[in-house]
Amino acid sequence: MVDKKRRIARNPKSKIPSQKADEWINQGGIDPEISTSQPSSEQSKEEVGTGKSVSKKYPHRISFDLSDAQYKRLKWSSFDSNRPMNVILREAVEEWLKAHDY
């Protein structure tokens, strides 16, 4: 019978993480690809410079299911009225809430 070779290569001992990487992790470093140094379009230069936190206009996100027919009608109404679908849906939710005294 033929001996099978190991299919998993062993890690060489020379690839031990450097001390600098450990220090960076312990300091709570942020991945440079994730962090953005540019201010968002919603934040003004003064707010970014002072470090003030600016809340989003719509901080909560909801998803729900639509039938194909409903989605197409919503898409067409958005196109015809030149308004985003989110605006139309927010108005519909607001009307429902007001009609039910919320």
N, C-alpha and C positions, 0 to 999 in steps of 0.2 A: 504494500500500500504506500502511496506517495504522501509525504508530509505536506500539509497545507501551510502556506506562509501566512503570517499575520497580515490582515488587510488594513489594519489601522496603524498608521505610522506613529511612533512615539514622539512626543514633544522634546525637542532638544533642550537641555538645561540652560543654554545660553540665552533663551528668549524670556527671561524673567523680567516682569515689568520694572521699569526704571523708578527710582525714588521720586523723580520729578512728577511722574504720572500719579503716583500715590498721593503726593502732596496736593496736586490739583484736585483730585477726587475728594480728599478730606476737606478742602476749602469750599466745596460745593460749586465747582466750576460748571459753567454752562456751555453746552455744545455750540461752537460758533456758527454752525449751519442752522441751528434752531433759533438762536437769538438774533434779533434785528436791531441794528444800531440806527436805522433811519426812522424818523417819526412817521406814524401812520397819517393818512390824509385827514382823519378825524381830530388829531391832536395838533394844537398850534405850537409854534416854536417856544412860546413862553411857558406853556404847560410842561413841555418836555424838559426845558431848562431848569424849572423849579422842582421837578420830580413829582408833581401832583398827579394823582391817579384820575384818569378820565373814564367814566363809565360809558359803556356802549349805549347807543340809542335803543337797540333791541337786544338785550343780553340773553334772552331765552330762545331756544330753537325747538320747534315741534315738527314732527313728520307724521303724515297720515296717508292712508291709501285712497286712491281715486280709481274709478273705473276708466277705461280707455275713453269712453264717450265724455265723461266729466272732464278729464284732463284736456282733451282736444277742445272742448268748449271754453275752458278756462284759458288755454293758450291763445285761442282765437280772440277772446274778449280782451286779453292783455294786448295783443297785437293791434286790434281795432281801436282801443282806447288809448294806446301809447302809454300804458302804465305797467309797471312790473306786476307779475302774478302775486308776489308777496303783499303788495299794497291792496290789491283786490281782496285777498284772503283776510288781511287784517281788518278791512272795512266790514266784511261779512261777519267775522267773529264779533266785532264791536256791535254791530246791529243786533246779533243774536243775544249778546249779553244784556244790552239795553232792553230788548223785548222781554227778557225774563227777569228783569229787575236785579241785575248783578252789577 
